[in-house]
Amino acid sequence: MSIDATHGSARASRKRPTARSSAAPCASEPSCAAAARSAPIGESNGAAASSSSAAVGELAAAPRRASAGGAAAAAAAAGGALGRVYGPGLEARLLRDGEWVDSAAASFVDVRCPASQEVVARVPETTQEEMDAAIAGARAAFPAWRETPVSQRARVLLRLQDAINSHMDDLAALVTREQGKTLADARGDVFRGLEVVEHMVSAPTLMMGEYVEGVSKGIDTYSIRQPLGVTAGICPFNFPAMIPLWMLPTAVATGNTFVMKPSEKCPGVAMVLADLAQQAGLPPGVLQVVHGSHGPVNGIMEHPDVKAVSFVGSTPTGKYLAEKGAQNDKRVQANMGAKNHAVVMPDCDLEQAANAMAGAAFGAAGQRCMALSVAVVVGDETRVQEVAAAVAERGAPLRLGAGADEGTDIGPVISPAAKARIEELISEGEAKGARVLLDGRGSHVPGYPEGNFVGPTLLTGVTQDMDCYKEEIFGPVLVVLRADSLDDAIAMVNRCPYANGSAIFSTSGAAARKFQTEIDGGMVGINVPIPVPLPFFSFTGNKDSFAGENNFYGKMGVNFFTRTKTVTAAWKDDFMTRTSVAGVGT
């Protein structure tokens, strides 16, 4: 089974004798495959006499190791960057004014490989003094960075783009080691972030204002876009490479300085990306890295020098941050939870729709805010069962395993708590009358007895009062409901408090147009299950899926990290004449 990297559609290519797995991972883009022979992270491209394959192999093997020492050896194999960002005890370091330094924190969070529960790193709870120092450093670096020509800032991103491409496989291996997703899916994680880097190379164009000559006699009016100052990003665990790259390039290309807090569950790849940005020419202080959970987050939100905060995570946390931002006079953009629906019309191409829904529902272990979690089948009960059976048939052969193991279609979910919650919601639906057509509970993978594995799950007979329908599951679970008509289906989708993305599968242009017009979802897919736009558009969630002002990347992202200043200028001819005469007489 393979899956389209952009849109999540699965294409069956083989059958395997297991019912315990999920949709195939994101396939790597052609450019990712071309980067398979890259230098170890931290080396220059010219030093690539040996390929990264050894480093990748060491990182990929890390989940099988039983000791922290083994993980440390794997980390050392990746080259210079990991040796800088992690200390000898696998403790994540802080980036302060261009230098990686050990934290003075008294409290640490364990980073555990989701497949084995092995401790692969430790994350400090950044102290308030360290937070203040990071923000002060970013504030001090801002004036010079703001005055750096935008073309020079863009060239830093060009070099960062080259570095990410060169180390694609190493970065993906690090994602897999700490987050658990398959290597192919991890490459997709890095690649989708890389696309934002590439787009923000166009910052000189994206920051253009507007100009009107002669708004009145001798008067012109024009607008300019200017950076805000110190900005910050609070990153999630599910896309540990992509989301930092949604934030960082847009913030620094527009002239801001940036304080990044990676996920405490999988910080490694974000730190390595920060190190690559330093090597690409980002001046000391422009980028600071802090760590931790609740305390550091509040430290960012309450600090008066932080002007804007970008966040991706749960709806309760996003709403809390939006409220804190309003209280503390700072901008907030918060991508939050989702419950994405697909409406399946009677006239759709069932083969195409089933492939697409299997990939979108089960891929990435369902741990993405754009995962397809609800299918609304328009038609009678026979049609519902036909659609459900087609999706289940494509989910059943998929194989669970450690992300780095060959043949794995789906890796583990992030934690034992996440696994328990997913299984509880499945059981709740079953207890209330739903039929479990494909059951991923109790999944086990040989060699990984402690792994957080949940196989693909499909429930029919689901009703809107069930928690498995109302709550974001964030696992490889698809629930199926029935609607009598397209109008009924649209009304059902619009009653949902979440509105990230919605899709319709149909061969009718009229039905598709009606759907895109009337649906509340911020992003709409027409025969596309995961309608995530490329970065020259913006990621546009609505309702409980987004809080704050201006969405991520694209023009809205540039707007978020800049303010508009409007200038009205008068240069009168008689003023110039008087100045000229006065000059001659002196």
N, C-alpha and C positions, 0 to 999 in steps of 0.2 A: 504494500500500500504506500502510495506517496501522496503528498499534499502540496498544493500550490502555495508558494511562500507568501503571496500577497493576499489571497482571497480565501484560503483555507479549504479549498475543495479537494476531496480525496479521490484518488483514482486507484481502483483495485488492480494490482498486478500479480498477486500471488495469494494463495490460501495457506494458512498455517493452523495446526491443530490446537488452538487455544482460544478460550473465550474471555481471558483475563487480560485485557489491554485497552488502549484508547486509540484515538485517531493518530494518524501518522504525523510526524513533526513537520515543521516548516522546512521545505526543501531549500537548500542553499541556492542563491542566485548564481548565474554564470561567473560573475566576477569573484564570488567567494571561492568557487572551485579553482579559479586561476590563482588564488592566493595561497594555495595549499603548500607551496614550498617557500615559506617565509622565514626570515631570520628570527631567532629567539627574541622575546620581548626585551627591550633595553639595548640591543645591538643596532648599529646602523645597517642600512640596506647593503652597504658594501661589505659587511662582515658576514654575509650569509653564505660562507663556504660550506657549512652544513645546514641542512634544512631544519625546519621546525618540527619535523616528524618525531624526533626523539623527545623533544620537550612535550609535545602534545601527547605522546604515548605515556610519558611519566605522569602528566596531569590526569589523563584518562584513567590510569590505573589507580589513582588515589582512593576512590571509594572502596576498593578491595582491601586496602591496607588496614591493619588493625590498630595501629598506633599513631600518635601525633607525630612521632619521628618520621614515619613513612610519609605523612602528608607534607612535612617540612622538606623532605628530600624531593618530593614531587614539585613543590613550590620552587626550590632552588634550581631545578632543571629548566624552568621557564626563562631563566636569564636575569638580567640586571634589575628590571622593574620590580619584580616580586621581592627581591632582596632589599630594595629600598622601602617599599610600602609596608612590609611586614617586618617586625622585629624578630629576634632569635626565638622568642617564645610563642611565635605565630600571633603576636599581638598587632592589630592594625594600628598604623601610625597616623598622625595628623600631618597634613600639609600646611605649613605655616611660613608664609613669606618666601616661598620657593624651596623650602627644605622640609624633608620628611623627619619628624621628630616623635619620640616616644611620649605617650600621654602620662600625666601624673595621676590619672584617675585611680580611685580605690576600688571601683566596681567595673566588672567586665561581663559581656554577654558571649556565650559560646556560639560559634558558627558550626553547625553540624551538617555533614553530608546527608541529604535526605534519603539516600539509598542504604546507608550503612549505620547512621547515627554517629559516625566517627567525628570527633572534634577536629576540624581542619583549620580553624582560626579562632581568635578571641577579639572582641570589639570593646573598646573602652567607652564608658559613659563620660563623655567630654565634660570637664569641670567648667564652672561658670567663668573662672579666670581664663581658661583656655578659649572658651567661646568669645569672651570679651577681646582677647588678644587677636583671634582670627578676624573678627569684625573690624577691629581697629586697623589691622594690617590691610584689609580690603579697602577701608576708607582712605588710608594713606596712599594706596596705589591708584585710586580712582582719578585724581586730576591728570596725571601723566598719561594714563590709558585713554581717558576721554579725549585728550589732545592728540593722541596717536592717529594719523590719518586712517580713515576707514579702509582704504586700499591696503594699508599695511596690516590692519587687523584681519582682513580677508586672507592675506597671504599666510598668516599663522594657521588659519583653518585649512588652507590648501596643504600645508605640510602635515597637519593632523590627519587630514583625509588620506594622505599617502601612508602615514604610519599605521593607521587602522587597517587599511587594505593589506599592508605588508605583514601584519600580525593577526590576521583574521582567525586563523586556526588556533593560535595560542589564546586569544581572547575568548573564543568559543569554549575551549577546554576549561578555562577558568570558570566560566558561567556554569558549565556542567558540573564541575567539582563542587561548587558551593550551593547552586540552586537546584540541580538535579535534572534539568531538561536534557533531551537528547542533543548530541553534538550538532546534528543538522538543524534542529530547532534553535540551538544556541547561536549558530551562524546567522540564522534569520534575525535573531534578537540584535546582534551586532550590526548586521547590514541595514536594518530599518533605522537604526540610529545614525549610521554613516550617511544615509540619504539626507538627513537634516544638516549634517556638517556640510555636505556638498551644496545644498541649497543656500545655506547662509554665507557661502563664498560670494553670493550675489548681494551682500549687505549694502554695497554702494548704491545699487539700484533700489533695493527694498526700503532704504531710508530716505529716498527722495521725497521732498515735500511738493507743494503746489505754488504756482506763481501766477498772479494776474496783474498785468501792467495797466496802468491808467484807470484804477478804480474810481478816481476823481482826477481833476486836473493836476498833473504833476505828482500824483500819489500812486504808489504801487503797494500791493499787499502780497505777502508770501508766507508760507508755513515751513517750519523746519522741525525735524525730529531729533530729540536729544535724549541721551541716556539718563537714568534715574539716579544712579549711584551704586550703593551696595545692594545686591540682590542675593537671593538664596533659593536653593532647591532641596526638597525633602523627597527622597526617592523610595519606590516600593521594591519588594522582593521579586515580583513576577517577571519583570523585564529589567534586570540589573544593568544591562548595557544600553538598551534603547532609550529608557527614560532619562538617564543623565545626559544622553546626547540629544534629547528633545530640548533640554533646558540650557546646558552650558554653551553650545555654539551660538544660540540666539542671544543669550545674555551678553557674552563678551564681544561678539561681532558688532553689536549696537553700542558698545563703549562702556558697559557696566563692569563692575567687578562682581565676583560670584563666590558665595559660600555654599559648598555642597555637602549635604549629609546623605551618604549612601544608606541603603537598607542595612540594618544591623544583622539581618539574616544572611546576607551574601554581599559583602562590601568589596570583594577583591577586584572585580572587573572595573568598577567605577574608579577605584584608586589607581589602577594601571592606566585607565584612560586619562586620568588627571596627570599622571606622570608623563604620558605621551604628549599631552598638551604642553607641559613644561618644556619637553625636549623640542617641540615644534616652534618654540619661541614665545610662549606666553610669559610675560614678565613676572618676576616675583611679586606676590601679593595679589595679583589679579584673580587668581583662583586659590581658595582656601578649602581644605577638607577637614570636617569634624565628624564625630561619630556619636552613636548612642540611640536612645529611644525617647521616652517622654520628656525627661529633663532638658536635653539639648534642643528638642523641638520647641518647647516653651521658651527656652533661651533665645532662639531665633525670633520667635513671634513677638517677644516682649522687648527686644532691643530697639531703641529709637533710631539707630543708624541704618537698620535694614529697611529698605524702601518697598521691596516687593518680594513675595514668596510664591514659588511654583511648587505644587504638590500633586502627587498621584497616590491614591490609596482608597481606603474605605469611605463610605458616605458619612458615618458619624464623625470620623476624624476630619474629613474635609469641611463639614459644616462647622465644626469647632474652630478650625483654623480660619475659616472665613469670618466667623464672629470675632476671633482674636485680632484678625487683621483690621476689622472695622474699629475695634476698640483702641488699637495702637497705630492708627493712621498709616496703614500700609496696604498696598495692592495684594490681592491673592487670586491665583488661578488654581482651581482644584478639580482635577479629574477624579471622579468618585466611582461608586458601585454601578452595576448594570444588571439588567435582566433582558437580554436581547432576544427578540422574537423573529421567527420566520413564518410568513403566511404561505401555505402551500395550496395553490389553486388547482382545481380539477384538470385544467388544460396543460399543466406543466409537463416538462420532460422529466419523468420520474427518475430515470437513470441518472441524469445530471443533477437533479435536486437531491437525491439520496447520497450521492458521492459528496456533494458540497456540504450537506448537513452533517454527515459523519465526520468529515475533517474539521468543520467549524465547532462542533460540539465536543469532540473528544481530543482534538489536537492540543498540544501544550498542557496536557492534563487538565484542560478546562480552566487553567489559571491565567486568564487574561480578561480584561474588562470588555472585550469585544467577542468573547466566546458566545456561540449560539447555545442558549439554554432552554428555549421554548420553541416548539413547532406547533403552529395552529393550522390544522388541516381543515380546509373548507370542503364539506361533503358529508356523506353518511358514515356510519360506523364502519362499514366494510372498507371504505376508502381510508379511514384512519388506520385500520389494521394493515392495509396494504402498504401505506407509507411507512409506518413504524417497522414493519417486517423488513422493508428494503434497507432502512438505515441500520437496523440491528444486524442484518446480514453482513454489512460492511464493517461494523464495529467488532463483531465476534472474533475474527481471525487476528486481530491486532495484538501485539505482544508487549507485555510489561517487562521492564528491566531497568538496570542502571543506565543512565543517559549515555555513558561512554561505551557500553557494550554493543557490539555489532548485532544487528537484527532487532534492536529495541525500537518499538514504535512510540512508546510513551514512558516517560520516567515517573518518579514518585512525586507526590504532592509535597509541599514544603515542610510539614511538621506532623508529628503524631496527633496534635490537637486538630489540625486541619483535616486529617484523615478521619478522626472520630466524628467531627462535625458533619462532614459529607455523608458518612454512613448513617448517622442519626437522621438526617433529613430524608434520605432514601427510605429508611425504616418508617419514618412518620407518614410518608405518602402511602406506603404499603398498608400500614395499619388503618388508614382512613379510606381504603378501597382501591387505591391505584394498583395496577398490574405491573410487576417488574418483568419486563420482556427480556432485558439483558441486565445481568446482575454483576456489578464489580465489587461488591462487598466481600471482605475476607480474602482478598487477593494476596497471594504469596509468590515470591520469586526465589527460586533456588539460589543459594549463595548469599542472599540478603535477608536474613530472617527478621531484622529490625527495620526494614525499609517501609516507607510511608506510601504503600502502593494501593491505589484504587483503580479498578478496571472500568472500562466504559459501561455506562448504565443507561438504560432507556425505560421510562415509565409511561404507560398509557392509562387512560381513564382518570387522568389528573383533573382536579377542579380548582377553581380560583381561590378557594378558601384554604387550600393546603399550604403548609409552610414550604414545601419543596417547589411550589410555584411562586410564592410571594417573596422568598428570600433569595439573595444571591448565593449560590452554592459554591462557586469557585472550585469546581471539580469537574471531572469528565461525565457529566450527567445531563441528559436531554429529557425533558418532560413534554408529553404530547397531549394537546387539547383539541377539541372539535368546535367548528363554527358552522352555522348554516349558510352564511353568505360572506362576501367580501366586506360588506358594511358591518356585519357582526364581528368579523375578525379585526377590522380597524378599531372598532369601539373597544374590544377586549385589550388590544395592544395599548391604546391610549389611556386606559384606566390604570395601567401600571405606573407606579411613581417614578420608575427609572426610564430614561430616554436617551441612551447612548446611541445604539444602532438598531435598525429594523430592516428586514429583507422580505421580498416577495419573489416567489417562483411562479412564473406564468409565461405563456407565449402570447398573451394579449397586451398590446400596447395601451389600450384604454384602461385595463385593470391596473397596469403598472403606473400610468399617469395619475389615476385616482389615488393610488396608494401613496405615491411620493408627495402629492399635494396635501393629503389629509392626515398623514401619520405625524406623530409628535417627535419621533426619533431625530436626533441631531444629524445622524448619518443614515442614508438609505441605500440599500442594495437591491438592484433589480437583477435577479438570477446570480447574485453575488452574496455569499453568506456573511462575509466579514468585510463590510465596506469602509475600510480604513483608507483615507486618502493619502496620496503622496504629498510631500511637504510643501509643494507650491500651492496646495490648498491648506485648510486648517482642520484639526480634529475637533469636531463640533458637537459635544454632548449637550443635553438639555435636562431640565427638571432636576431630580435627585442624582443625576449622573454628573452634574457640573455645578460648581459654585464659584462666584467671583466675577471677574471681568476679563474679557478676551480669552479665547481658547488657545490651545497649544499650536505651536509652529506656524509656518505660513505667514501671511500678512497680519493675522490676529496675534500671533506670537511676537512679531516685531512691535506691534502696537502696545502689547503688554509691557515690554521692557523699555519703552520709550515714552516720552511725553511730547505733545505737539505744542510748539510755540508759534504764534502768529504775529508777524511783523508788518506794520504799516509805516511806510517810509515816504517822506516828502522832500524832494530836492528841487527847489524853486529856481527858475532862471534868474530872477532879480537878485536872489541871494548869491548865486555864483558870480554875477556881474559885479556886485559890491565887493566880494572877496578878491576878485581879480584886480579891480582898481586900487583897493587898499594895498594889495601886494606890490603894485608898481610904485606906489608913492612912498614906500618905506625904504 
